Amino acid sequence: MKPIFTLLFSCLSLLVCAQRSLTWMPDLGNGFYKNPVLHADYSDPDVIRVGEHFYMVASSFDAVPGLPILESKDLVNWKLIGHALKRQPPFQHFAKTQHGNGVWAPALRFHKQEFYLYYPDPDFGIYLTKAKNPAGPWSEPVLVEAGKGLIDPCPLWDTDGQHYLVHAYAGSRAGIKSIIVIKKLNAKGDQVINEGQILYDGHELDPTIEGPKLYKRNGYYYIFAPAGGVATGWQLVLRAKNIMGPYERKVVLSQGQSPINGPHQGAWVNTASGEDWFLHFQDLGAYGRVVHLQPMKWINDWPVMGTDADGDGIGEPVLTFKKPTTGHSSIVNPAESDEFNGSQIGLQWQWQANPLATWSFMNQGKLRLYAIKAPDSAKNLWDVPNLLLQKFPAPSFTVTTKMKVALNAKRSNEKAGIVVAGLSYANLGIQNKKDGLYLVWGICKNADHGSRETVREVTKLNGNEIFLRVEVSAGAKCRFAYSEDGINFTTLEEDVEAQPGKWIGAKIGLFCTGGQQTNDSGYVDVDWFRVEK
């Protein structure tokens, strides 16, 4: 049990960390903000306003829980409040890692006093889940339309009573791409009822058009959609007087002379005071797809985003700007650190597949992770589902964790520690051997291609408590360190550059694995996991 002063410090630390990031604060505190407003991998953001509150959803791919839900009162300060998917269907399929698969770009809407969340799984089809409260609980997903390659859905309930769904296609599954189609929905919004038609073919001017968001304003139907590729594209808007077209085309946001590549898929939202804003993502490689906020205004019924110095209607992203006028000024950020003092782990954590109940337990102010046997097919940690990971939260940050190891002395293949995970990965962990516990350093390049992890023995440990640290600096350079007293740290000489995952940024977190089935696995008790500048 932790001493009382440690408990008090931990509770205070948890409270502060739950409200304010120690690594990235977009709110400048003077009425202005800086981009990105979320320096973390919340790709394909969709945003709505309900009353004075804004809600965001993002892609989550194979991570569980999935479909993160964030809340804000000013579009700058965001708090993670829950997930719409506690487990991802089909359950057996997602019982193992499915890198790059699963939840692609979702759409969130508020209709008839309910939150409707449409999301695509490119291998199975388009799903719908609903909730009265955005923090949950969310209903079990219903398959709106089955099929391969159906991606990026967005609904519209029209004023004439008709219900529509637009979406794009993934060429990798459907064999076609660069088109936007529209289909009719039934009255409940949970079934597509016709084969639909093409609204826009982007092959000539807008290759790889995707991520459509459908709106209606001033008698026009609008489709906001990115084109030209994630890292190199632009934001397009289509408009028409008839929902079936024909649609006019206009590029409204591009990189221009700014350092913001893309800029890619996002959402239009307005404030209660009538201001218009656009949120989109930027691909930053190992840091993932971070979220930017752009001012927006309407000129001649076309949206103009960011700054438009030459007046041609094509905006460039801003780096800093005056905050939205909402009357709210509280600074809050998604949680990063975790003291593990509650009954559940923090919302920032995700597994790499649908979890089993035996993977982890909360235990007297600690998180216990069991040394679960890796799948027989796993060649390295890339294929291990019980990695507990979270997003990179800033360009530079330091993670330190304290753990107590109780690995099974009869088996030399149990290992636990800290990992930076991506297409290539690195970890610093504790492994049990016949003569005691050893600190081991593991690197696996091209893990996604089945490469074997290279493991080097660092030192034999004197006890079973260890402090592990990763310092991440600009360029996603990672340096690992360890300490047996929590004061004097020994830094490993070799830096490792973090690599992105499949459609996602690198992640950092914890692992505890075994190499054989047993009736009494070893474990590690993680006292805390702290993310600081």
C-alpha positions as CSV (number, residue, x, y, z in Angstrom):
1,M,0.0,0.0,0.0
2,K,1.3,3.5,-0.8
3,P,2.3,5.8,2.1
4,I,-0.3,8.6,2.8
5,F,1.9,11.4,1.4
6,T,2.5,9.4,-1.8
7,L,-1.2,8.9,-2.2
8,L,-1.9,12.6,-1.7
9,F,0.8,13.5,-4.2
10,S,-0.5,10.9,-6.6
11,C,-4.1,12.1,-6.3
12,L,-3.1,15.7,-6.9
13,S,-0.9,14.7,-9.8
14,L,-3.7,12.7,-11.4
15,L,-6.1,15.6,-11.0
16,V,-3.8,18.1,-12.6
17,C,-2.8,15.7,-15.4
18,A,-6.4,14.9,-16.1
19,Q,-7.1,18.6,-16.6
20,R,-3.9,20.1,-18.1
21,S,-1.3,18.6,-20.3
22,L,2.3,18.9,-19.1
23,T,3.6,18.5,-22.7
24,W,1.3,20.4,-25.1
25,M,-1.1,23.3,-24.4
26,P,-2.7,24.9,-27.5
27,D,-4.5,27.6,-25.4
28,L,-1.9,30.4,-25.1
29,G,-3.8,31.9,-22.2
30,N,-4.1,35.4,-23.8
31,G,-7.2,34.9,-25.9
32,F,-5.2,33.2,-28.7
33,Y,-4.4,29.5,-29.5
34,K,-1.7,27.7,-31.5
35,N,-2.1,24.8,-33.9
36,P,-2.4,21.9,-33.6
37,V,-5.1,22.0,-31.0
38,L,-4.5,18.3,-30.5
39,H,-0.9,17.3,-31.0
40,A,-1.9,13.6,-31.0
41,D,-3.1,11.1,-33.4
42,Y,-6.8,11.8,-33.7
43,S,-7.1,11.2,-37.5
44,D,-10.2,11.9,-39.6
45,P,-11.9,14.1,-37.0
46,D,-15.6,14.9,-37.2
47,V,-17.0,17.5,-35.0
48,I,-20.5,18.7,-34.1
49,R,-22.0,21.2,-31.6
50,V,-24.9,20.4,-29.3
51,G,-25.9,23.5,-27.3
52,E,-22.7,25.1,-26.0
53,H,-20.7,21.8,-26.2
54,F,-18.6,20.5,-29.0
55,Y,-18.0,16.8,-29.6
56,M,-15.3,15.1,-31.7
57,V,-14.9,11.6,-32.9
58,A,-11.9,10.2,-34.8
59,S,-10.6,7.0,-36.4
60,S,-9.2,4.3,-34.2
61,F,-8.5,1.4,-36.6
62,D,-7.8,-1.8,-34.5
63,A,-7.2,-0.2,-31.2
64,V,-9.7,-1.1,-28.4
65,P,-11.6,0.7,-27.0
66,G,-12.3,2.4,-30.2
67,L,-14.0,5.5,-31.6
68,P,-12.8,8.0,-29.0
69,I,-15.2,10.8,-28.0
70,L,-13.8,14.2,-27.0
71,E,-15.6,17.2,-25.6
72,S,-14.8,20.9,-25.7
73,K,-16.5,24.2,-24.9
74,D,-14.3,26.3,-27.1
75,L,-12.8,24.1,-29.9
76,V,-9.3,24.6,-28.5
77,N,-9.4,22.8,-25.1
78,W,-10.4,19.1,-25.6
79,K,-11.1,16.4,-23.0
80,L,-11.4,12.7,-23.8
81,I,-14.7,11.6,-22.3
82,G,-15.2,8.0,-23.6
83,H,-15.3,5.6,-26.4
84,A,-18.2,4.4,-28.5
85,L,-16.7,0.9,-29.1
86,K,-15.8,-1.1,-26.0
87,R,-15.2,-4.1,-28.2
88,Q,-14.9,-4.2,-31.9
89,P,-17.1,-6.4,-34.1
90,P,-16.8,-9.0,-35.5
91,F,-15.5,-10.0,-32.1
92,Q,-13.5,-13.1,-33.1
93,H,-11.9,-11.3,-36.0
94,F,-10.6,-8.5,-33.7
95,A,-9.5,-11.0,-31.1
96,K,-6.1,-10.7,-32.8
97,T,-4.2,-7.6,-34.0
98,Q,-5.5,-6.1,-37.3
99,H,-3.1,-3.3,-38.0
100,G,-4.6,-0.7,-40.3
101,N,-8.0,-2.4,-40.4
102,G,-11.1,-1.8,-38.2
103,V,-12.5,1.7,-37.7
104,W,-11.8,4.2,-40.5
105,A,-13.1,7.7,-40.8
106,P,-16.4,8.1,-38.8
107,A,-19.2,10.7,-38.8
108,L,-21.0,12.0,-35.7
109,R,-24.4,13.7,-35.9
110,F,-27.1,14.7,-33.4
111,H,-30.6,13.8,-34.6
112,K,-33.9,13.5,-32.6
113,Q,-32.1,14.0,-29.3
114,E,-29.7,11.2,-30.0
115,F,-26.0,11.0,-31.1
116,Y,-25.7,9.0,-34.3
117,L,-22.2,7.7,-35.1
118,Y,-21.6,6.1,-38.5
119,Y,-18.3,4.4,-39.0
120,P,-16.8,2.2,-41.7
121,D,-14.9,-1.0,-41.5
122,P,-13.4,-1.4,-45.0
123,D,-13.5,-5.2,-44.7
124,F,-17.1,-5.6,-43.5
125,G,-19.2,-2.5,-44.2
126,I,-20.7,0.6,-42.6
127,Y,-22.0,0.5,-39.0
128,L,-24.2,2.7,-36.9
129,T,-24.1,3.1,-33.1
130,K,-26.2,5.5,-31.1
131,A,-26.2,7.1,-27.6
132,K,-28.3,9.5,-25.5
133,N,-25.1,10.6,-23.8
134,P,-21.9,11.1,-25.8
135,A,-19.9,9.7,-22.9
136,G,-21.9,6.5,-23.3
137,P,-23.3,3.9,-23.1
138,W,-23.4,3.4,-26.9
139,S,-25.6,0.9,-28.6
140,E,-24.3,-2.3,-30.1
141,P,-23.2,-1.5,-33.7
142,V,-25.7,-2.2,-36.5
143,L,-24.5,-3.0,-40.0
144,V,-26.1,-0.3,-42.2
145,E,-24.6,-1.7,-45.4
146,A,-22.4,-4.8,-45.8
147,G,-19.6,-4.8,-48.3
148,K,-15.9,-4.4,-48.9
149,G,-14.3,-1.0,-49.5
150,L,-17.2,1.1,-48.2
151,I,-15.5,4.0,-46.3
152,D,-16.0,7.4,-44.8
153,P,-19.8,7.6,-44.5
154,C,-21.8,10.7,-43.6
155,P,-25.6,11.0,-43.2
156,L,-28.0,13.9,-43.9
157,W,-31.6,14.2,-42.8
158,D,-33.1,16.5,-45.3
159,T,-35.9,18.9,-44.7
160,D,-38.2,17.0,-47.0
161,G,-38.0,13.9,-44.9
162,Q,-35.6,12.1,-47.1
163,H,-32.5,10.5,-45.4
164,Y,-29.2,10.1,-47.2
165,L,-25.7,8.6,-46.8
166,V,-22.7,9.7,-48.8
167,H,-19.5,7.6,-48.7
168,A,-16.3,6.9,-50.6
169,Y,-14.5,3.7,-51.7
170,A,-11.2,2.2,-50.7
171,G,-9.5,0.9,-53.9
172,S,-7.6,-1.8,-51.9
173,R,-10.9,-3.6,-51.1
174,A,-13.5,-2.3,-53.6
175,G,-11.3,-2.1,-56.7
176,I,-12.6,1.4,-57.3
177,K,-11.8,4.7,-55.7
178,S,-11.7,8.5,-56.2
179,I,-15.5,8.8,-56.3
180,I,-18.2,10.0,-53.9
181,V,-21.6,8.2,-54.0
182,I,-24.9,8.9,-52.3
183,K,-27.5,6.4,-51.1
184,K,-30.9,6.6,-49.4
185,L,-31.4,5.5,-45.8
186,N,-34.5,4.1,-44.3
187,A,-36.5,6.2,-41.7
188,K,-34.5,4.8,-38.8
189,G,-31.2,5.5,-40.5
190,D,-29.9,2.0,-39.9
191,Q,-30.3,0.5,-43.4
192,V,-29.3,1.6,-46.9
193,I,-32.3,1.1,-49.2
194,N,-31.0,1.7,-52.7
195,E,-27.8,1.1,-54.8
196,G,-27.1,4.9,-55.0
197,Q,-25.4,7.0,-57.6
198,I,-22.1,8.8,-58.2
199,L,-22.1,12.4,-57.1
200,Y,-18.6,13.3,-58.0
201,D,-15.7,11.6,-59.9
202,G,-12.4,13.0,-58.8
203,H,-10.1,11.1,-61.2
204,E,-9.4,14.1,-63.5
205,L,-8.9,16.9,-60.9
206,D,-9.1,15.4,-57.5
207,P,-7.5,11.9,-57.3
208,T,-8.1,9.9,-54.1
209,I,-11.0,12.1,-53.1
210,E,-12.4,10.7,-49.9
211,G,-13.8,11.6,-46.4
212,P,-17.0,13.4,-47.6
213,K,-19.0,15.4,-45.0
214,L,-22.5,16.4,-46.2
215,Y,-24.1,19.6,-45.1
216,K,-27.0,21.9,-46.2
217,R,-26.9,25.7,-46.0
218,N,-28.8,28.5,-47.7
219,G,-30.4,26.2,-50.2
220,Y,-27.1,24.6,-51.2
221,Y,-26.0,21.0,-50.5
222,Y,-22.3,21.0,-49.6
223,I,-19.8,18.1,-49.7
224,F,-16.5,18.9,-47.9
225,A,-13.9,16.3,-49.0
226,P,-10.1,16.1,-49.1
227,A,-8.3,15.0,-52.2
228,G,-4.8,14.5,-53.5
229,G,-3.5,12.2,-50.8
230,V,-3.1,12.4,-47.0
231,A,0.3,14.1,-46.9
232,T,0.2,16.1,-50.1
233,G,-3.5,17.0,-50.8
234,W,-6.0,19.8,-50.4
235,Q,-9.4,20.5,-49.0
236,L,-12.2,20.5,-51.6
237,V,-15.8,21.7,-51.4
238,L,-18.5,20.7,-53.8
239,R,-21.9,22.5,-53.9
240,A,-25.2,22.0,-55.7
241,K,-28.8,23.2,-55.4
242,N,-30.0,19.6,-55.9
243,I,-28.6,16.9,-53.6
244,M,-28.2,14.7,-56.6
245,G,-26.1,17.4,-58.4
246,P,-24.6,18.5,-60.6
247,Y,-21.9,19.8,-58.2
248,E,-19.6,22.8,-58.6
249,R,-16.1,22.4,-57.4
250,K,-13.7,24.6,-55.5
251,V,-10.5,24.1,-53.6
252,V,-10.9,26.0,-50.3
253,L,-7.7,25.1,-48.3
254,S,-4.2,24.1,-49.3
255,Q,-0.7,24.1,-47.8
256,G,0.4,27.2,-49.8
257,Q,3.4,28.8,-48.2
258,S,2.5,27.3,-44.7
259,P,4.4,24.4,-43.1
260,I,1.1,22.5,-42.7
261,N,1.1,19.7,-45.3
262,G,-2.1,18.2,-46.4
263,P,-4.2,19.8,-45.0
264,H,-6.6,16.8,-44.8
265,Q,-10.0,15.6,-43.9
266,G,-12.1,17.4,-41.3
267,A,-15.4,19.0,-40.3
268,W,-17.2,22.4,-40.4
269,V,-18.8,23.5,-37.2
270,N,-20.2,26.8,-35.9
271,T,-20.4,28.4,-32.4
272,A,-23.6,29.5,-30.6
273,S,-22.4,33.1,-31.4
274,G,-22.5,32.4,-35.2
275,E,-18.7,32.0,-35.9
276,D,-17.7,29.3,-38.4
277,W,-14.6,27.0,-37.9
278,F,-13.0,24.1,-39.6
279,L,-11.1,21.3,-38.0
280,H,-8.8,19.0,-40.0
281,F,-5.8,16.8,-39.6
282,Q,-2.2,17.0,-40.7
283,D,0.0,14.0,-41.2
284,L,3.2,14.3,-39.0
285,G,4.6,10.8,-39.5
286,A,5.6,9.2,-36.3
287,Y,3.5,11.8,-34.3
288,G,0.4,10.7,-36.2
289,R,-2.4,12.8,-37.7
290,V,-2.7,15.8,-35.5
291,V,-5.7,18.1,-35.4
292,H,-5.8,21.8,-36.5
293,L,-8.4,24.5,-36.0
294,Q,-9.0,27.0,-38.9
295,P,-11.1,30.1,-38.8
296,M,-13.7,30.0,-41.6
297,K,-16.2,32.4,-43.2
298,W,-18.7,32.3,-46.0
299,I,-18.2,34.5,-49.1
300,N,-20.7,34.1,-52.0
301,D,-21.9,30.9,-50.4
302,W,-18.4,29.3,-50.5
303,P,-16.4,28.6,-47.4
304,V,-13.1,30.3,-47.0
305,M,-10.7,28.7,-44.5
306,G,-7.6,29.9,-42.7
307,T,-6.0,33.0,-44.2
308,D,-6.6,34.1,-47.8
309,A,-4.1,36.9,-48.5
310,D,-4.7,37.1,-52.2
311,G,-8.5,36.8,-52.1
312,D,-8.7,33.8,-54.5
313,G,-10.9,31.9,-52.0
314,I,-8.1,29.3,-51.3
315,G,-7.0,29.6,-47.8
316,E,-3.8,28.6,-46.0
317,P,-3.7,27.1,-42.5
318,V,-3.0,29.4,-39.6
319,L,-0.4,28.7,-36.9
320,T,-1.9,31.0,-34.3
321,F,-5.3,32.8,-34.1
322,K,-7.8,34.4,-31.8
323,K,-9.8,31.8,-30.0
324,P,-13.5,31.1,-30.9
325,T,-15.9,33.4,-29.1
326,T,-17.7,31.0,-26.8
327,G,-17.6,32.6,-23.3
328,H,-15.5,29.7,-22.0
329,S,-11.8,29.8,-21.0
330,S,-11.1,26.7,-18.9
331,I,-7.9,25.0,-20.0
332,V,-8.3,21.2,-20.3
333,N,-6.5,18.5,-22.3
334,P,-6.8,14.8,-22.9
335,A,-5.3,12.7,-20.1
336,E,-1.7,11.4,-20.5
337,S,-0.3,10.3,-17.1
338,D,-2.0,7.6,-15.0
339,E,-1.4,7.0,-11.3
340,F,-3.6,3.8,-11.4
341,N,-5.4,4.8,-8.2
342,G,-8.9,4.3,-9.5
343,S,-11.0,1.3,-10.3
344,Q,-10.2,1.6,-14.1
345,I,-7.3,2.6,-16.2
346,G,-7.4,6.0,-17.9
347,L,-9.3,6.6,-21.1
348,Q,-6.1,7.3,-23.0
349,W,-5.1,3.6,-22.9
350,Q,-5.9,1.2,-25.7
351,W,-5.2,-2.5,-26.4
352,Q,-4.2,-3.8,-29.8
353,A,-7.2,-6.2,-30.0
354,N,-10.4,-7.0,-28.1
355,P,-9.0,-7.6,-24.6
356,L,-9.5,-10.7,-22.4
357,A,-10.4,-10.2,-18.8
358,T,-7.1,-11.9,-17.7
359,W,-4.8,-9.4,-19.3
360,S,-5.0,-6.8,-16.5
361,F,-6.5,-5.9,-13.1
362,M,-6.5,-2.8,-10.9
363,N,-4.8,-3.9,-7.7
364,Q,-4.5,-1.6,-4.6
365,G,-3.3,1.5,-6.4
366,K,-1.4,-0.4,-9.1
367,L,-2.1,-1.8,-12.5
368,R,-1.3,-5.5,-12.7
369,L,-0.4,-6.9,-16.1
370,Y,0.0,-10.7,-16.5
371,A,2.6,-12.4,-18.7
372,I,0.1,-13.6,-21.3
373,K,1.4,-16.1,-23.9
374,A,2.0,-14.5,-27.2
375,P,0.1,-15.9,-30.2
376,D,1.9,-18.9,-31.8
377,S,2.0,-16.9,-35.1
378,A,3.7,-13.9,-33.5
379,K,7.2,-13.3,-34.7
380,N,7.6,-10.1,-32.5
381,L,5.5,-7.6,-30.5
382,W,3.8,-6.4,-33.7
383,D,1.5,-9.4,-33.5
384,V,1.0,-9.3,-29.7
385,P,-2.6,-8.1,-28.8
386,N,-2.0,-7.3,-25.1
387,L,0.2,-4.2,-25.6
388,L,-1.3,-1.4,-23.6
389,L,-0.5,1.8,-25.5
390,Q,-1.3,5.5,-25.8
391,K,-0.7,8.2,-28.4
392,F,2.4,10.5,-28.6
393,P,1.1,13.7,-27.0
394,A,3.6,16.3,-28.1
395,P,6.8,16.9,-30.2
396,S,8.9,16.2,-27.1
397,F,8.1,14.6,-23.8
398,T,9.3,12.3,-21.2
399,V,7.6,9.1,-19.9
400,T,8.7,7.5,-16.6
401,T,7.1,4.5,-15.1
402,K,7.6,2.6,-11.9
403,M,7.0,-1.2,-11.7
404,K,7.5,-4.2,-9.5
405,V,8.2,-7.4,-11.2
406,A,6.9,-10.9,-10.1
407,L,7.8,-12.9,-13.2
408,N,7.7,-16.7,-12.9
409,A,11.2,-17.9,-11.9
410,K,10.6,-21.3,-13.6
411,R,10.3,-19.7,-17.1
412,S,12.9,-17.5,-18.7
413,N,10.7,-16.2,-21.5
414,E,8.5,-13.9,-19.4
415,K,9.2,-10.2,-20.0
416,A,7.7,-6.9,-19.0
417,G,8.6,-3.2,-19.6
418,I,8.0,-0.1,-21.7
419,V,7.8,0.0,-25.4
420,V,7.7,2.6,-28.3
421,A,5.6,0.8,-30.9
422,G,5.3,1.3,-34.7
423,L,6.3,-0.4,-37.9
424,S,9.6,-0.8,-36.1
425,Y,9.8,-0.7,-32.3
426,A,12.1,-0.6,-29.3
427,N,11.6,-1.7,-25.7
428,L,13.3,-1.7,-22.4
429,G,12.2,-4.5,-20.2
430,I,12.8,-7.0,-17.4
431,Q,13.3,-10.6,-18.2
432,N,13.6,-13.5,-15.7
433,K,16.5,-15.9,-16.0
434,K,17.6,-18.9,-13.9
435,D,19.9,-16.7,-11.8
436,G,17.7,-13.7,-11.4
437,L,16.2,-10.7,-13.2
438,Y,17.9,-8.9,-16.0
439,L,17.3,-5.6,-17.8
440,V,17.1,-6.2,-21.5
441,W,17.1,-3.9,-24.5
442,G,15.0,-4.9,-27.5
443,I,14.9,-3.5,-31.0
444,C,12.9,-4.7,-34.0
445,K,13.2,-3.1,-37.4
446,N,10.5,-3.7,-39.9
447,A,8.5,-5.5,-37.3
448,D,5.5,-5.4,-39.7
449,H,7.4,-7.7,-42.1
450,G,8.0,-10.3,-39.5
451,S,11.6,-9.4,-38.5
452,R,12.9,-10.9,-35.3
453,E,13.6,-8.7,-32.3
454,T,17.2,-8.2,-31.4
455,V,17.7,-8.4,-27.6
456,R,20.7,-7.3,-25.7
457,E,21.3,-7.8,-22.0
458,V,21.9,-4.5,-20.2
459,T,22.5,-5.4,-16.6
460,K,21.5,-7.8,-13.9
461,L,19.1,-6.2,-11.4
462,N,19.6,-6.2,-7.6
463,G,15.9,-6.2,-6.8
464,N,12.5,-6.5,-8.4
465,E,11.6,-2.8,-8.5
466,I,12.6,-0.7,-11.5
467,F,12.0,2.8,-12.9
468,L,11.9,2.9,-16.8
469,R,12.1,6.1,-18.8
470,V,11.8,7.2,-22.4
471,E,12.7,10.7,-23.5
472,V,11.2,11.7,-26.8
473,S,12.8,14.7,-28.6
474,A,12.2,16.6,-31.8
475,G,12.1,14.3,-34.8
476,A,10.6,11.5,-32.7
477,K,14.1,10.5,-31.4
478,C,13.7,8.2,-28.4
479,R,16.3,7.6,-25.7
480,F,15.7,4.9,-23.0
481,A,16.9,5.0,-19.4
482,Y,16.5,3.0,-16.2
483,S,17.0,3.4,-12.4
484,E,16.7,1.1,-9.5
485,D,16.2,3.9,-6.9
486,G,14.1,6.4,-9.0
487,I,16.8,9.1,-8.6
488,N,19.9,8.1,-10.5
489,F,19.1,7.1,-14.1
490,T,21.4,5.3,-16.5
491,T,20.8,6.3,-20.1
492,L,21.3,3.9,-22.9
493,E,23.7,5.3,-25.5
494,E,21.7,4.5,-28.6
495,D,18.9,6.7,-29.8
496,V,16.0,5.2,-31.7
497,E,13.8,7.1,-34.1
498,A,10.1,6.2,-33.6
499,Q,8.3,5.0,-36.6
500,P,4.6,5.3,-37.4
501,G,2.3,2.4,-37.4
502,K,-0.2,1.3,-40.1
503,W,-2.2,4.5,-40.8
504,I,-1.4,5.8,-37.3
505,G,1.4,7.5,-35.4
506,A,3.8,5.7,-33.1
507,K,2.5,4.8,-29.6
508,I,4.1,4.4,-26.2
509,G,3.1,2.1,-23.4
510,L,3.5,-1.1,-21.5
511,F,3.9,-4.8,-22.2
512,C,4.0,-8.0,-20.3
513,T,4.4,-11.2,-22.3
514,G,5.1,-14.9,-21.9
515,G,6.3,-17.5,-24.4
516,Q,4.4,-20.6,-23.2
517,Q,1.0,-21.5,-21.8
518,T,1.0,-21.9,-18.1
519,N,-1.4,-22.3,-15.2
520,D,0.3,-19.6,-13.2
521,S,1.7,-16.7,-15.2
522,G,4.0,-14.1,-13.7
523,Y,3.0,-10.5,-13.7
524,V,4.2,-6.9,-13.2
525,D,2.6,-4.3,-10.9
526,V,2.8,-0.8,-12.5
527,D,2.7,1.8,-9.8
528,W,2.4,4.8,-12.1
529,F,3.0,6.1,-15.6
530,R,3.9,9.8,-15.9
531,V,4.1,11.9,-19.0
532,E,6.0,15.2,-18.5
533,K,7.8,17.8,-20.5
